[in-house]
Amino acid sequence: MIGNDWDLALKDEFEKDYFLKIRDFVAEEYRTKTIYPPYDEIFNAFKFTPLSSVKVVILGQDPYHEEGQAHGLAFSTPQGRPIPRSLRNIFKEIS
Protein backbone atom coordinates (compact mmCIF):
# COMPACT_ATOMS: atom_id res chain seq x y z
CA MET A 1 0.00 0.00 0.00
CA ILE A 2 2.78 2.45 0.90
CA GLY A 3 5.69 0.77 -0.81
CA ASN A 4 8.37 0.48 1.87
CA ASP A 5 8.89 -0.94 5.38
CA TRP A 6 5.77 0.84 6.69
CA ASP A 7 3.72 -1.81 4.85
CA LEU A 8 5.02 -4.61 7.07
CA ALA A 9 4.71 -2.53 10.26
CA LEU A 10 1.09 -1.56 9.47
CA LYS A 11 0.01 -4.79 7.75
CA ASP A 12 -2.16 -5.96 10.67
CA GLU A 13 -3.84 -2.54 10.96
CA PHE A 14 -4.59 -2.43 7.23
CA GLU A 15 -6.53 -5.70 7.61
CA LYS A 16 -8.67 -4.68 10.61
CA ASP A 17 -12.35 -3.86 10.23
CA TYR A 18 -12.00 -0.24 11.35
CA PHE A 19 -9.34 0.43 8.72
CA LEU A 20 -11.29 -1.29 5.96
CA LYS A 21 -14.30 0.89 6.81
CA ILE A 22 -12.18 4.03 6.76
CA ARG A 23 -10.58 2.99 3.46
CA ASP A 24 -13.99 2.40 1.88
CA PHE A 25 -15.34 5.70 3.21
CA VAL A 26 -12.34 7.65 1.90
CA ALA A 27 -12.57 5.93 -1.50
CA GLU A 28 -16.25 6.86 -1.75
CA GLU A 29 -15.50 10.47 -0.80
CA TYR A 30 -12.88 10.62 -3.55
CA ARG A 31 -15.36 9.16 -6.04
CA THR A 32 -18.11 11.64 -5.21
CA LYS A 33 -16.35 14.87 -4.17
CA THR A 34 -13.33 17.00 -4.93
CA ILE A 35 -10.72 15.97 -2.37
CA TYR A 36 -7.10 17.06 -1.95
CA PRO A 37 -4.45 15.74 -2.01
CA PRO A 38 -4.87 13.34 -4.91
CA TYR A 39 -5.78 9.84 -3.70
CA ASP A 40 -2.40 8.34 -4.60
CA GLU A 41 -0.61 11.00 -2.51
CA ILE A 42 -2.44 10.42 0.80
CA PHE A 43 0.47 8.51 2.33
CA ASN A 44 3.29 10.61 0.83
CA ALA A 45 4.85 11.35 4.22
CA PHE A 46 5.23 7.60 4.79
CA LYS A 47 6.29 6.90 1.19
CA PHE A 48 9.10 9.47 1.36
CA THR A 49 10.30 8.47 4.85
CA PRO A 50 10.82 4.77 5.50
CA LEU A 51 9.99 3.61 9.02
CA SER A 52 13.63 2.63 9.51
CA SER A 53 14.54 6.34 9.24
CA VAL A 54 11.85 7.63 11.63
CA LYS A 55 12.58 8.75 15.17
CA VAL A 56 9.26 10.48 15.87
CA VAL A 57 5.93 10.87 14.06
CA ILE A 58 3.89 14.06 14.36
CA LEU A 59 0.43 13.69 12.88
CA GLY A 60 -1.09 16.67 11.18
CA GLN A 61 -3.11 17.56 8.17
CA ASP A 62 -2.35 18.84 4.72
CA PRO A 63 -3.97 22.29 5.13
CA TYR A 64 -4.11 23.37 1.51
CA HIS A 65 -7.38 23.15 -0.36
CA GLU A 66 -6.69 24.61 -3.78
CA GLU A 67 -6.10 22.41 -6.80
CA GLY A 68 -2.42 21.57 -7.20
CA GLN A 69 -1.39 22.72 -3.71
CA ALA A 70 -1.91 19.68 -1.49
CA HIS A 71 0.30 16.68 -2.05
CA GLY A 72 0.11 14.72 1.17
CA LEU A 73 2.74 16.59 3.16
CA ALA A 74 1.66 19.07 5.81
CA PHE A 75 2.77 22.65 5.16
CA SER A 76 4.35 21.80 1.83
CA THR A 77 3.38 22.38 -1.77
CA PRO A 78 4.67 20.73 -4.94
CA GLN A 79 7.71 22.34 -6.53
CA GLY A 80 6.78 25.07 -8.99
CA ARG A 81 3.49 25.98 -7.27
CA PRO A 82 3.02 29.40 -5.64
CA ILE A 83 3.74 29.26 -1.92
CA PRO A 84 0.55 29.82 0.15
CA ARG A 85 0.53 32.69 2.65
CA SER A 86 0.57 30.35 5.66
CA LEU A 87 3.71 28.62 4.39
CA ARG A 88 5.37 31.97 3.61
CA ASN A 89 4.65 32.97 7.22
CA ILE A 90 6.27 29.77 8.48
CA PHE A 91 9.38 30.46 6.40
CA LYS A 92 9.42 34.05 7.70
CA GLU A 93 9.32 32.85 11.33
CA ILE A 94 12.05 30.29 10.69
CA SER A 95 14.36 32.95 9.29
Order of alpha helices (4+ residues) and beta strands (2+ residues): alpha-alpha-alpha-alpha
